[in-house]
Amino acid sequence: MKEDWDARARKNPLWYIACDDADNEAVFEASGRRDAAILLDGVSSLLPGHERVLEIGCGIGRLLGHMTPEFRELFGVDISGEMVRQGRERLVRLPKVELVEIGGEGNLPFEDSMFDFCYSFITFHHIPEKQIVIRYIEEARRVLRPGGIFRFHLFARLEGAWQAIREQFTKKNTWRGCKFTVPEITSVVQRAGLEVLEANLVDPFPGERRPFFGKNKPHAIWITARKPVLPGGSAG
């Protein structure tokens, strides 16, 4: 994954990060502003504080730069050292943003209970192994403060025998990775020790007929979860 994403970062980082919004720098920046607002929508009032935020899969900092008005410190992690290098150059005028290269096995290089908010957007569906996604979810819970919020996005596999068979025989790689059904990812989040606040399936073609075969834009799942707080204020 490191080799693939380093190569993509050298070739055309804007397209590989946000292929629908890579026409030029202005469009790319506007997409970061839009998506940062989506990630924060309905979350700010739930946070235990606005001290620290963490992005899993930060790329060159498309979103983090637009999160700076909301948080005192901002951290982003990415498996691509080239993405991190370009991101540091891009955000050099924002000293409270720190980008960190990670190994990609799902581990996060932070202490327990550091963050008020953790998020991941258009990242997990590039990971070919479900166990790595699961590990990131477990690690997000660990690094969140009690009451902290984790919001993430991934591509969905619809329920049903045909969908299960089709997915089973679809080759996974570092671009087209794993998918989860809504019940499956909800169960994963709960087993990780997080309280699921929302689990929304988003149809990319609402009200339209979808072709039976062919490459179609997949459904997405948005999960919003919270690290519990036990009576007395301790972490759940």
PALORO-186690 format. One record per residue (C-alpha): residue number from 0; residue in one letter; x, y, z. Coordinates in nm, 4 decimals. Layout:
! residues N
<r><seq>NUM</seq><type>a</type><east>X</east><north>Y</north><up>Z</up></r>
...
***
This chain:
! residues 236
<r><seq>0</seq><type>m</type><east>0.0000</east><north>0.0000</north><up>0.0000</up></r>
<r><seq>1</seq><type>k</type><east>0.2844</east><north>0.2397</north><up>0.0761</up></r>
<r><seq>2</seq><type>e</type><east>0.4436</east><north>0.1877</north><up>-0.2628</up></r>
<r><seq>3</seq><type>d</type><east>0.1125</east><north>0.2284</north><up>-0.4472</up></r>
<r><seq>4</seq><type>w</type><east>0.0095</east><north>0.5443</north><up>-0.2647</up></r>
<r><seq>5</seq><type>d</type><east>0.3542</east><north>0.7010</north><up>-0.2856</up></r>
<r><seq>6</seq><type>a</type><east>0.3410</east><north>0.6468</north><up>-0.6622</up></r>
<r><seq>7</seq><type>r</type><east>-0.0079</east><north>0.7979</north><up>-0.6827</up></r>
<r><seq>8</seq><type>a</type><east>0.1037</east><north>1.0971</north><up>-0.4769</up></r>
<r><seq>9</seq><type>r</type><east>0.3921</east><north>1.1629</north><up>-0.7161</up></r>
<r><seq>10</seq><type>k</type><east>0.1722</east><north>1.1201</north><up>-1.0233</up></r>
<r><seq>11</seq><type>n</type><east>-0.1402</east><north>1.3252</north><up>-0.9406</up></r>
<r><seq>12</seq><type>p</type><east>-0.2291</east><north>1.3621</north><up>-0.5715</up></r>
<r><seq>13</seq><type>l</type><east>-0.5367</east><north>1.5779</north><up>-0.6296</up></r>
<r><seq>14</seq><type>w</type><east>-0.7006</east><north>1.3181</north><up>-0.8553</up></r>
<r><seq>15</seq><type>y</type><east>-0.6178</east><north>1.0188</north><up>-0.6393</up></r>
<r><seq>16</seq><type>i</type><east>-0.7469</east><north>1.1958</north><up>-0.3285</up></r>
<r><seq>17</seq><type>a</type><east>-1.0659</east><north>1.3442</north><up>-0.4750</up></r>
<r><seq>18</seq><type>c</type><east>-1.1089</east><north>1.2342</north><up>-0.8356</up></r>
<r><seq>19</seq><type>d</type><east>-1.4443</east><north>1.4122</north><up>-0.8724</up></r>
<r><seq>20</seq><type>d</type><east>-1.2964</east><north>1.7427</north><up>-0.7526</up></r>
<r><seq>21</seq><type>a</type><east>-0.9511</east><north>1.7546</north><up>-0.9107</up></r>
<r><seq>22</seq><type>d</type><east>-1.0052</east><north>1.9861</north><up>-1.2079</up></r>
<r><seq>23</seq><type>n</type><east>-0.7884</east><north>2.2529</north><up>-1.0498</up></r>
<r><seq>24</seq><type>e</type><east>-0.6594</east><north>2.3768</north><up>-0.7164</up></r>
<r><seq>25</seq><type>a</type><east>-0.9632</east><north>2.5969</north><up>-0.6492</up></r>
<r><seq>26</seq><type>v</type><east>-1.2081</east><north>2.3113</north><up>-0.7020</up></r>
<r><seq>27</seq><type>f</type><east>-0.9955</east><north>2.0828</north><up>-0.4856</up></r>
<r><seq>28</seq><type>e</type><east>-0.9815</east><north>2.3354</north><up>-0.2019</up></r>
<r><seq>29</seq><type>a</type><east>-1.3546</east><north>2.4003</north><up>-0.2235</up></r>
<r><seq>30</seq><type>s</type><east>-1.4200</east><north>2.0267</north><up>-0.1936</up></r>
<r><seq>31</seq><type>g</type><east>-1.2118</east><north>2.0163</north><up>0.1235</up></r>
<r><seq>32</seq><type>r</type><east>-1.4143</east><north>2.2998</north><up>0.2743</up></r>
<r><seq>33</seq><type>r</type><east>-1.7407</east><north>2.1275</north><up>0.1778</up></r>
<r><seq>34</seq><type>d</type><east>-1.6425</east><north>1.7852</north><up>0.3112</up></r>
<r><seq>35</seq><type>a</type><east>-1.5008</east><north>1.9249</north><up>0.6363</up></r>
<r><seq>36</seq><type>a</type><east>-1.8403</east><north>2.0862</north><up>0.6972</up></r>
<r><seq>37</seq><type>i</type><east>-2.0127</east><north>1.7532</north><up>0.6260</up></r>
<r><seq>38</seq><type>l</type><east>-1.7896</east><north>1.5731</north><up>0.8743</up></r>
<r><seq>39</seq><type>l</type><east>-1.8568</east><north>1.8310</north><up>1.1453</up></r>
<r><seq>40</seq><type>d</type><east>-2.2300</east><north>1.8591</north><up>1.0806</up></r>
<r><seq>41</seq><type>g</type><east>-2.4156</east><north>1.7552</north><up>1.3946</up></r>
<r><seq>42</seq><type>v</type><east>-2.0911</east><north>1.6627</north><up>1.5703</up></r>
<r><seq>43</seq><type>s</type><east>-1.9587</east><north>1.9843</north><up>1.7251</up></r>
<r><seq>44</seq><type>s</type><east>-2.2310</east><north>1.9963</north><up>1.9893</up></r>
<r><seq>45</seq><type>l</type><east>-2.1583</east><north>1.6342</north><up>2.0895</up></r>
<r><seq>46</seq><type>l</type><east>-1.7848</east><north>1.6696</north><up>2.1451</up></r>
<r><seq>47</seq><type>p</type><east>-1.6379</east><north>1.6641</north><up>2.4973</up></r>
<r><seq>48</seq><type>g</type><east>-1.4094</east><north>1.9484</north><up>2.3868</up></r>
<r><seq>49</seq><type>h</type><east>-1.2451</east><north>2.1065</north><up>2.0854</up></r>
<r><seq>50</seq><type>e</type><east>-0.8814</east><north>2.0512</north><up>2.1801</up></r>
<r><seq>51</seq><type>r</type><east>-0.7602</east><north>1.7846</north><up>1.9381</up></r>
<r><seq>52</seq><type>v</type><east>-0.8817</east><north>1.6193</north><up>1.6191</up></r>
<r><seq>53</seq><type>l</type><east>-0.7327</east><north>1.3241</north><up>1.4296</up></r>
<r><seq>54</seq><type>e</type><east>-0.7816</east><north>1.2320</north><up>1.0645</up></r>
<r><seq>55</seq><type>i</type><east>-0.7061</east><north>0.8755</north><up>0.9507</up></r>
<r><seq>56</seq><type>g</type><east>-0.5971</east><north>0.8929</north><up>0.5869</up></r>
<r><seq>57</seq><type>c</type><east>-0.5146</east><north>1.2628</north><up>0.5665</up></r>
<r><seq>58</seq><type>g</type><east>-0.3412</east><north>1.2621</north><up>0.2279</up></r>
<r><seq>59</seq><type>i</type><east>-0.1995</east><north>1.6096</north><up>0.1617</up></r>
<r><seq>60</seq><type>g</type><east>-0.4295</east><north>1.7769</north><up>0.4143</up></r>
<r><seq>61</seq><type>r</type><east>-0.7327</east><north>1.8558</north><up>0.1976</up></r>
<r><seq>62</seq><type>l</type><east>-0.9667</east><north>1.8447</north><up>0.4996</up></r>
<r><seq>63</seq><type>l</type><east>-0.7436</east><north>1.9332</north><up>0.7940</up></r>
<r><seq>64</seq><type>g</type><east>-0.6720</east><north>2.2816</north><up>0.6652</up></r>
<r><seq>65</seq><type>h</type><east>-1.0436</east><north>2.3590</north><up>0.6901</up></r>
<r><seq>66</seq><type>m</type><east>-1.0755</east><north>2.2096</north><up>1.0396</up></r>
<r><seq>67</seq><type>t</type><east>-0.8407</east><north>2.4635</north><up>1.1974</up></r>
<r><seq>68</seq><type>p</type><east>-1.1126</east><north>2.7070</north><up>1.3163</up></r>
<r><seq>69</seq><type>e</type><east>-1.2701</east><north>2.4279</north><up>1.5229</up></r>
<r><seq>70</seq><type>f</type><east>-0.9732</east><north>2.2735</north><up>1.7071</up></r>
<r><seq>71</seq><type>r</type><east>-0.6655</east><north>2.3808</north><up>1.9004</up></r>
<r><seq>72</seq><type>e</type><east>-0.4453</east><north>2.0983</north><up>1.7660</up></r>
<r><seq>73</seq><type>l</type><east>-0.4912</east><north>1.8902</north><up>1.4507</up></r>
<r><seq>74</seq><type>f</type><east>-0.3224</east><north>1.5633</north><up>1.3588</up></r>
<r><seq>75</seq><type>g</type><east>-0.3378</east><north>1.3590</north><up>1.0405</up></r>
<r><seq>76</seq><type>v</type><east>-0.1923</east><north>1.0163</north><up>0.9658</up></r>
<r><seq>77</seq><type>d</type><east>-0.1301</east><north>0.8521</north><up>0.6293</up></r>
<r><seq>78</seq><type>i</type><east>0.0580</east><north>0.5451</north><up>0.5088</up></r>
<r><seq>79</seq><type>s</type><east>0.2138</east><north>0.7409</north><up>0.2213</up></r>
<r><seq>80</seq><type>g</type><east>0.5289</east><north>0.9245</north><up>0.3170</up></r>
<r><seq>81</seq><type>e</type><east>0.5028</east><north>1.1198</north><up>-0.0086</up></r>
<r><seq>82</seq><type>m</type><east>0.1494</east><north>1.2360</north><up>0.0753</up></r>
<r><seq>83</seq><type>v</type><east>0.2694</east><north>1.3426</north><up>0.4192</up></r>
<r><seq>84</seq><type>r</type><east>0.5671</east><north>1.5280</north><up>0.2715</up></r>
<r><seq>85</seq><type>q</type><east>0.3484</east><north>1.7196</north><up>0.0267</up></r>
<r><seq>86</seq><type>g</type><east>0.0918</east><north>1.7863</north><up>0.2983</up></r>
<r><seq>87</seq><type>r</type><east>0.3517</east><north>1.9375</north><up>0.5299</up></r>
<r><seq>88</seq><type>e</type><east>0.4579</east><north>2.1728</north><up>0.2518</up></r>
<r><seq>89</seq><type>r</type><east>0.0981</east><north>2.2558</north><up>0.1711</up></r>
<r><seq>90</seq><type>l</type><east>0.0041</east><north>2.3361</north><up>0.5314</up></r>
<r><seq>91</seq><type>v</type><east>0.3334</east><north>2.4905</north><up>0.6395</up></r>
<r><seq>92</seq><type>r</type><east>0.1550</east><north>2.8116</north><up>0.7428</up></r>
<r><seq>93</seq><type>l</type><east>-0.0668</east><north>2.6192</north><up>0.9833</up></r>
<r><seq>94</seq><type>p</type><east>0.1710</east><north>2.5236</north><up>1.2673</up></r>
<r><seq>95</seq><type>k</type><east>-0.1004</east><north>2.3624</north><up>1.4771</up></r>
<r><seq>96</seq><type>v</type><east>-0.1452</east><north>2.0905</north><up>1.2111</up></r>
<r><seq>97</seq><type>e</type><east>0.0859</east><north>1.7888</north><up>1.2374</up></r>
<r><seq>98</seq><type>l</type><east>0.1015</east><north>1.5121</north><up>0.9748</up></r>
<r><seq>99</seq><type>v</type><east>0.2493</east><north>1.1717</north><up>1.0609</up></r>
<r><seq>100</seq><type>e</type><east>0.3433</east><north>0.8780</north><up>0.8389</up></r>
<r><seq>101</seq><type>i</type><east>0.2218</east><north>0.5416</north><up>0.9727</up></r>
<r><seq>102</seq><type>g</type><east>0.2828</east><north>0.1789</north><up>0.8855</up></r>
<r><seq>103</seq><type>g</type><east>-0.0643</east><north>0.0927</north><up>0.7589</up></r>
<r><seq>104</seq><type>e</type><east>-0.1382</east><north>-0.2077</north><up>0.9794</up></r>
<r><seq>105</seq><type>g</type><east>-0.4116</east><north>-0.0195</north><up>1.1635</up></r>
<r><seq>106</seq><type>n</type><east>-0.2086</east><north>0.1043</north><up>1.4611</up></r>
<r><seq>107</seq><type>l</type><east>-0.2094</east><north>0.4708</north><up>1.5651</up></r>
<r><seq>108</seq><type>p</type><east>0.1028</east><north>0.6289</north><up>1.7215</up></r>
<r><seq>109</seq><type>f</type><east>-0.0776</east><north>0.8204</north><up>1.9960</up></r>
<r><seq>110</seq><type>e</type><east>-0.1463</east><north>0.7848</north><up>2.3663</up></r>
<r><seq>111</seq><type>d</type><east>-0.4820</east><north>0.6768</north><up>2.5030</up></r>
<r><seq>112</seq><type>s</type><east>-0.7616</east><north>0.9343</north><up>2.5300</up></r>
<r><seq>113</seq><type>m</type><east>-0.5908</east><north>1.2141</north><up>2.3366</up></r>
<r><seq>114</seq><type>f</type><east>-0.8612</east><north>1.3248</north><up>2.0934</up></r>
<r><seq>115</seq><type>d</type><east>-1.2074</east><north>1.4764</north><up>2.1105</up></r>
<r><seq>116</seq><type>f</type><east>-1.2895</east><north>1.3890</north><up>1.7498</up></r>
<r><seq>117</seq><type>c</type><east>-1.1526</east><north>1.1325</north><up>1.5066</up></r>
<r><seq>118</seq><type>y</type><east>-1.2676</east><north>1.0914</north><up>1.1485</up></r>
<r><seq>119</seq><type>s</type><east>-1.1881</east><north>0.9139</north><up>0.8223</up></r>
<r><seq>120</seq><type>f</type><east>-1.3303</east><north>0.9989</north><up>0.4811</up></r>
<r><seq>121</seq><type>i</type><east>-1.2866</east><north>0.8198</north><up>0.1438</up></r>
<r><seq>122</seq><type>t</type><east>-1.0032</east><north>0.6136</north><up>0.2909</up></r>
<r><seq>123</seq><type>f</type><east>-1.1228</east><north>0.2802</north><up>0.4303</up></r>
<r><seq>124</seq><type>h</type><east>-1.2622</east><north>0.1591</north><up>0.0971</up></r>
<r><seq>125</seq><type>h</type><east>-0.9052</east><north>0.1569</north><up>-0.0409</up></r>
<r><seq>126</seq><type>i</type><east>-0.7941</east><north>-0.0986</north><up>0.2201</up></r>
<r><seq>127</seq><type>p</type><east>-0.8109</east><north>-0.4552</north><up>0.0850</up></r>
<r><seq>128</seq><type>e</type><east>-0.8184</east><north>-0.6330</north><up>0.4226</up></r>
<r><seq>129</seq><type>k</type><east>-1.1145</east><north>-0.5932</north><up>0.6554</up></r>
<r><seq>130</seq><type>q</type><east>-0.9047</east><north>-0.6733</north><up>0.9611</up></r>
<r><seq>131</seq><type>i</type><east>-0.7006</east><north>-0.3563</north><up>0.9073</up></r>
<r><seq>132</seq><type>v</type><east>-1.0156</east><north>-0.1435</north><up>0.8929</up></r>
<r><seq>133</seq><type>i</type><east>-1.1342</east><north>-0.3146</north><up>1.2117</up></r>
<r><seq>134</seq><type>r</type><east>-0.8018</east><north>-0.2379</north><up>1.3774</up></r>
<r><seq>135</seq><type>y</type><east>-0.8325</east><north>0.1321</north><up>1.2901</up></r>
<r><seq>136</seq><type>i</type><east>-1.1775</east><north>0.1363</north><up>1.4495</up></r>
<r><seq>137</seq><type>e</type><east>-1.0421</east><north>-0.0259</north><up>1.7653</up></r>
<r><seq>138</seq><type>e</type><east>-0.7548</east><north>0.2200</north><up>1.7735</up></r>
<r><seq>139</seq><type>a</type><east>-0.9889</east><north>0.5149</north><up>1.7214</up></r>
<r><seq>140</seq><type>r</type><east>-1.1749</east><north>0.4121</north><up>2.0338</up></r>
<r><seq>141</seq><type>r</type><east>-0.8487</east><north>0.3873</north><up>2.2268</up></r>
<r><seq>142</seq><type>v</type><east>-0.7218</east><north>0.7327</north><up>2.1350</up></r>
<r><seq>143</seq><type>l</type><east>-1.0567</east><north>0.9080</north><up>2.1875</up></r>
<r><seq>144</seq><type>r</type><east>-1.1392</east><north>1.0733</north><up>2.5161</up></r>
<r><seq>145</seq><type>p</type><east>-1.4494</east><north>0.9531</north><up>2.7023</up></r>
<r><seq>146</seq><type>g</type><east>-1.7417</east><north>1.0967</north><up>2.5121</up></r>
<r><seq>147</seq><type>g</type><east>-1.5271</east><north>1.1507</north><up>2.2021</up></r>
<r><seq>148</seq><type>i</type><east>-1.6804</east><north>1.1068</north><up>1.8576</up></r>
<r><seq>149</seq><type>f</type><east>-1.5618</east><north>0.8910</north><up>1.5669</up></r>
<r><seq>150</seq><type>r</type><east>-1.7210</east><north>0.9584</north><up>1.2289</up></r>
<r><seq>151</seq><type>f</type><east>-1.6153</east><north>0.7608</north><up>0.9251</up></r>
<r><seq>152</seq><type>h</type><east>-1.7199</east><north>0.6740</north><up>0.5722</up></r>
<r><seq>153</seq><type>l</type><east>-1.6737</east><north>0.3543</north><up>0.3736</up></r>
<r><seq>154</seq><type>f</type><east>-1.8259</east><north>0.1803</north><up>0.0735</up></r>
<r><seq>155</seq><type>a</type><east>-2.1133</east><north>-0.0574</north><up>0.1310</up></r>
<r><seq>156</seq><type>r</type><east>-2.1983</east><north>-0.4042</north><up>0.0158</up></r>
<r><seq>157</seq><type>l</type><east>-2.5723</east><north>-0.4384</north><up>-0.0041</up></r>
<r><seq>158</seq><type>e</type><east>-2.7300</east><north>-0.7351</north><up>0.1669</up></r>
<r><seq>159</seq><type>g</type><east>-2.8386</east><north>-1.0355</north><up>-0.0356</up></r>
<r><seq>160</seq><type>a</type><east>-2.6930</east><north>-1.3546</north><up>-0.1810</up></r>
<r><seq>161</seq><type>w</type><east>-2.6052</east><north>-1.2089</north><up>-0.5208</up></r>
<r><seq>162</seq><type>q</type><east>-2.4208</east><north>-0.9138</north><up>-0.3681</up></r>
<r><seq>163</seq><type>a</type><east>-2.2283</east><north>-1.1449</north><up>-0.1336</up></r>
<r><seq>164</seq><type>i</type><east>-2.1215</east><north>-1.3732</north><up>-0.4200</up></r>
<r><seq>165</seq><type>r</type><east>-2.0227</east><north>-1.0831</north><up>-0.6407</up></r>
<r><seq>166</seq><type>e</type><east>-1.8115</east><north>-0.9279</north><up>-0.3677</up></r>
<r><seq>167</seq><type>q</type><east>-1.6481</east><north>-1.2604</north><up>-0.2838</up></r>
<r><seq>168</seq><type>f</type><east>-1.5141</east><north>-1.2936</north><up>-0.6373</up></r>
<r><seq>169</seq><type>t</type><east>-1.4125</east><north>-0.9288</north><up>-0.6804</up></r>
<r><seq>170</seq><type>k</type><east>-1.0368</east><north>-0.8874</north><up>-0.6628</up></r>
<r><seq>171</seq><type>k</type><east>-0.9278</east><north>-0.6493</north><up>-0.3864</up></r>
<r><seq>172</seq><type>n</type><east>-0.6335</east><north>-0.4140</north><up>-0.4198</up></r>
<r><seq>173</seq><type>t</type><east>-0.5136</east><north>-0.0800</north><up>-0.2825</up></r>
<r><seq>174</seq><type>w</type><east>-0.7666</east><north>0.1110</north><up>-0.4910</up></r>
<r><seq>175</seq><type>r</type><east>-1.0753</east><north>-0.1089</north><up>-0.4764</up></r>
<r><seq>176</seq><type>g</type><east>-1.0676</east><north>-0.2480</north><up>-0.1257</up></r>
<r><seq>177</seq><type>c</type><east>-1.3109</east><north>-0.4148</north><up>0.1097</up></r>
<r><seq>178</seq><type>k</type><east>-1.6789</east><north>-0.3379</north><up>0.1679</up></r>
<r><seq>179</seq><type>f</type><east>-1.9097</east><north>-0.3967</north><up>0.4639</up></r>
<r><seq>180</seq><type>t</type><east>-2.2835</east><north>-0.4327</north><up>0.4990</up></r>
<r><seq>181</seq><type>v</type><east>-2.4530</east><north>-0.1955</north><up>0.7422</up></r>
<r><seq>182</seq><type>p</type><east>-2.5227</east><north>-0.4704</north><up>1.0023</up></r>
<r><seq>183</seq><type>e</type><east>-2.1657</east><north>-0.5963</north><up>0.9665</up></r>
<r><seq>184</seq><type>i</type><east>-1.9927</east><north>-0.2625</north><up>1.0242</up></r>
<r><seq>185</seq><type>t</type><east>-2.2370</east><north>-0.1711</north><up>1.3011</up></r>
<r><seq>186</seq><type>s</type><east>-2.1443</east><north>-0.4933</north><up>1.4799</up></r>
<r><seq>187</seq><type>v</type><east>-1.7726</east><north>-0.4208</north><up>1.4302</up></r>
<r><seq>188</seq><type>v</type><east>-1.8084</east><north>-0.0752</north><up>1.5851</up></r>
<r><seq>189</seq><type>q</type><east>-2.0037</east><north>-0.2097</north><up>1.8819</up></r>
<r><seq>190</seq><type>r</type><east>-1.7538</east><north>-0.4903</north><up>1.9432</up></r>
<r><seq>191</seq><type>a</type><east>-1.4781</east><north>-0.2283</north><up>1.9445</up></r>
<r><seq>192</seq><type>g</type><east>-1.6526</east><north>-0.0676</north><up>2.2429</up></r>
<r><seq>193</seq><type>l</type><east>-1.8129</east><north>0.2297</north><up>2.0706</up></r>
<r><seq>194</seq><type>e</type><east>-2.1756</east><north>0.3389</north><up>2.0885</up></r>
<r><seq>195</seq><type>v</type><east>-2.3290</east><north>0.3703</north><up>1.7415</up></r>
<r><seq>196</seq><type>l</type><east>-2.5178</east><north>0.6995</north><up>1.7120</up></r>
<r><seq>197</seq><type>e</type><east>-2.5895</east><north>0.6801</north><up>1.3375</up></r>
<r><seq>198</seq><type>a</type><east>-2.5397</east><north>0.4213</north><up>1.0656</up></r>
<r><seq>199</seq><type>n</type><east>-2.6639</east><north>0.5618</north><up>0.7364</up></r>
<r><seq>200</seq><type>l</type><east>-2.6654</east><north>0.3886</north><up>0.3984</up></r>
<r><seq>201</seq><type>v</type><east>-2.6363</east><north>0.6423</north><up>0.1167</up></r>
<r><seq>202</seq><type>d</type><east>-2.7637</east><north>0.5511</north><up>-0.2303</up></r>
<r><seq>203</seq><type>p</type><east>-2.5631</east><north>0.7316</north><up>-0.5017</up></r>
<r><seq>204</seq><type>f</type><east>-2.8591</east><north>0.7086</north><up>-0.7397</up></r>
<r><seq>205</seq><type>p</type><east>-3.1702</east><north>0.7706</north><up>-0.5277</up></r>
<r><seq>206</seq><type>g</type><east>-3.4891</east><north>0.6955</north><up>-0.7147</up></r>
<r><seq>207</seq><type>e</type><east>-3.3075</east><north>0.5731</north><up>-1.0261</up></r>
<r><seq>208</seq><type>r</type><east>-3.2738</east><north>0.2254</north><up>-1.1688</up></r>
<r><seq>209</seq><type>r</type><east>-2.9256</east><north>0.0845</north><up>-1.1339</up></r>
<r><seq>210</seq><type>p</type><east>-2.7774</east><north>-0.1338</north><up>-1.4099</up></r>
<r><seq>211</seq><type>f</type><east>-2.7510</east><north>-0.4993</north><up>-1.3118</up></r>
<r><seq>212</seq><type>f</type><east>-2.3995</east><north>-0.5334</north><up>-1.4499</up></r>
<r><seq>213</seq><type>g</type><east>-2.1217</east><north>-0.2855</north><up>-1.5087</up></r>
<r><seq>214</seq><type>k</type><east>-1.9187</east><north>-0.0525</north><up>-1.2919</up></r>
<r><seq>215</seq><type>n</type><east>-2.1535</east><north>0.1557</north><up>-1.0819</up></r>
<r><seq>216</seq><type>k</type><east>-2.0788</east><north>0.4073</north><up>-0.8126</up></r>
<r><seq>217</seq><type>p</type><east>-2.1304</east><north>0.2084</north><up>-0.4917</up></r>
<r><seq>218</seq><type>h</type><east>-2.3495</east><north>0.2830</north><up>-0.1947</up></r>
<r><seq>219</seq><type>a</type><east>-2.1693</east><north>0.4401</north><up>0.0994</up></r>
<r><seq>220</seq><type>i</type><east>-2.2078</east><north>0.4012</north><up>0.4736</up></r>
<r><seq>221</seq><type>w</type><east>-2.1655</east><north>0.6853</north><up>0.7212</up></r>
<r><seq>222</seq><type>i</type><east>-2.1052</east><north>0.5826</north><up>1.0812</up></r>
<r><seq>223</seq><type>t</type><east>-2.1100</east><north>0.8208</north><up>1.3769</up></r>
<r><seq>224</seq><type>a</type><east>-2.0055</east><north>0.6598</north><up>1.7046</up></r>
<r><seq>225</seq><type>r</type><east>-1.9165</east><north>0.7715</north><up>2.0554</up></r>
<r><seq>226</seq><type>k</type><east>-1.6742</east><north>0.6413</north><up>2.3172</up></r>
<r><seq>227</seq><type>p</type><east>-1.8890</east><north>0.5729</north><up>2.6231</up></r>
<r><seq>228</seq><type>v</type><east>-1.8544</east><north>0.7423</north><up>2.9564</up></r>
<r><seq>229</seq><type>l</type><east>-1.9347</east><north>0.5281</north><up>3.2581</up></r>
<r><seq>230</seq><type>p</type><east>-2.0961</east><north>0.6675</north><up>3.5752</up></r>
<r><seq>231</seq><type>g</type><east>-1.8411</east><north>0.8745</north><up>3.7605</up></r>
<r><seq>232</seq><type>g</type><east>-1.6869</east><north>1.0072</north><up>3.4412</up></r>
<r><seq>233</seq><type>s</type><east>-1.4551</east><north>0.7172</north><up>3.3570</up></r>
<r><seq>234</seq><type>a</type><east>-1.4179</east><north>0.5767</north><up>3.0069</up></r>
<r><seq>235</seq><type>g</type><east>-1.6436</east><north>0.2922</north><up>2.8990</up></r>
***
